[in-house]
Amino acid sequence: MQSNGAGQGQDSELSCLNSAQNGESSSAGGTHFNGLLVSTNNGNGVGTNNGAGPGSGTSTASGSEVGSMKKKKRLSQSEEDVIRLIGQHLHGLGLNQTVDLLMQESGCRLEHTSATKFRNNVMEGEWEKAENDLNELRALMHSPNAIVRMKFLLLQQKYLEYLEDGKVLEALQVLRGELTPLKYNTDRIHVLSGYLMCSHAEDLRAKAEWDGKGANSRCRLLDKLQTYLPPSVMLPPRRLQTLLRQAVELQRDRCLYHNTKLDSSLDSVSLLLDHVCSRKQFPCYTQQILTEHCNEVWFCKFSNNGTKLATGSKDTTVIIWQVDPESHQLKLLRTLEGHAYGVSYLAWSPDDAYLIACGPDDCSELWLWNVQTGELRTKMSQSHEDSLTSVAWNPDGKRFVTGGQRGQFYQCDLDGNLLDSWEGVRVQCLWCVGDGRTVLASDTHQRIRGYNFEDLTDRNIVQEDHPIMSFTVSKNGRLALLNVATQGVHLWDLQDRVLVRKYQGVTQGFYTIHSCFGGHNEDFIASGSEDHKVYIWHRRSELPIAELTGHTRTVNCVSWNPAIPGLMASASDDGTVRVWGPAPFLDTQVVDGLNENCSNMDS
């Protein structure tokens, strides 16, 4: 890591004193290095006193010792940086004598002497001295304006401490005579002036969101002040921990199978080993096969809270399954019957209280079920000529939009009353945006358009070269996942309106196949396929990381549990729903030999 602070040529005390190793004198007389005395010996080298403390005097070096020091390897910039980082970390642990020995033996300096003096004065609350130190630091800084910002932070701390001590007149003098003349951040000064009205110290700390006078608030102040100083003068706070945390996060980010909640604490990992997740922890092993449907299963969808799974079939039924919170096993909760045309699409209301079921192309009916009671609340049919094959809930849970390829596009309430309509739009798939006003609809022109029901405007968002069979949107509303006829699965950025990635492997013809986002942070993508497999990709990788086998006909739909990252379901024309999870507790060789295996497709 290259230092971006003041150059070494500007001040030889900013980092390692390697000049001594080249036969040059680093300075005249004794210089205190982080609590230890380092002296020069007639320009011949740096003499140390082998563990002696400060004030123990100087030591001389023999000719052989000087020759040895001349032969000693000169530290590179990166080596100097590492030594300083280790020194800072040890200093934070209170191992100051160890830091002194490390700096002495390496010839490095943890920080500039002016920075050390500045740090001590801040921690002691010597505000006038700390302000004087800023003048010494000015020459070492890139931006002259930084001094004004640092002075403002110092004076703000001084002002708050005066107020806490009840020294209102002194605080007022700081506000009027020192802070205001800086002509910096006047809005903050107005806020600070309001603290004069605080009746007691607790009131001040609460309103100012401040730790109060003492080591904690002064440490926080130093953390802010250090951001304005070049790292060659004073290292950023806890720099080694920051780098280690970044390394851990990068390893997790590159782990194709990482599917657990990110923990930024270094205590949760071992720094001695690289981060690796096994695919046996990943949901690519058949945990359960649901066989209650007696015909093709066209759709499956977990509820928003992950406690239930709804499946729709050509056999005219919807089955609601309960997810056991401990074993993650599914059991049949209730069957909803009467869909004469079969069930090809399902949508849970935002609160999971209702479930809407749609049929295939020739179905003109939409069914709205109360999930808790199993009662039909609404059976909607505007016209026998309609084709209501897709539906999406408004985020308010009080409205929904529905449509089909015959040109119907309606907005309705929970009783099926028509609120708005859009004429002539041949809808393939729908999605309601989080703003509650815009609806995304894929149509027969191989595009996704945004329709605003409030101001009746529409605009093009996505344009493909082939029919869009289905699409879904990420939780944050930024990404759209499309199943495109003859092309496979495409990822689009809806905000920038660009194609981000094309995922490889899946077989997608003109069947309607539904894909999904899944896993923690929706880092993964899964899709059914006409080759009887379920494909899983890491969102950043075009090649699949897993191919799940077991179904014997086209896999129409996959759904990843939003609350249990290791649980996924797939629905197939073979009449079954497969529930996928991590490897069972079996011998490794047995697991590897399972028929319903997970083929590793790492690139």
Order of alpha helices (4+ residues) and beta strands (2+ residues): beta-beta-beta-alpha-alpha-alpha-alpha-alpha-alpha-alpha-alpha-alpha-alpha-alpha-beta-beta-beta-beta-beta-beta-beta-beta-beta-beta-beta-beta-beta-beta-beta-beta-beta-beta-beta-beta-beta-beta-beta-beta-beta-beta-beta-beta-alpha-beta
